[in-house]
């Protein structure tokens, strides 16, 4: 179980680095949201989740 958790963490870190290179203008929250979207693979992201992520991003941008 610990090995699986470690591999998952390493994979997430690699994907974060890749997204940072592809989208240098994105902040940490946008990167996290994209990783969530990618976790759905071929399934559409539920609308309620997309809405929640958009609202969270809007709140973060407003607080800057």
Residue, then its C-alpha position, 0 to 999 in steps of 0.5 A: x500500500x505504501x509503495x502504491x501511495x509513493x508511486x501515485x505521488x511521484x506520478x502526480x509530481x511528474x504531471x505537475x512538472x509537465x503542466x508547468x512546462x506546457x502552461x507557465x502562466x497557470x498557477x498551482x490551483x489551475x494545475x491541480x484542477x487539470x490533474x483532477x480533469x485528467x484523472x477522469x480519463x475518457x469520462x467527462x468531468x461531472x458538471x458539479x465538479x467543473x462548477x466547483x473548480x471554476x468557483x474556487x479559481x474565481x475566489x482565488x483570483x479575486x483574493x489576489 
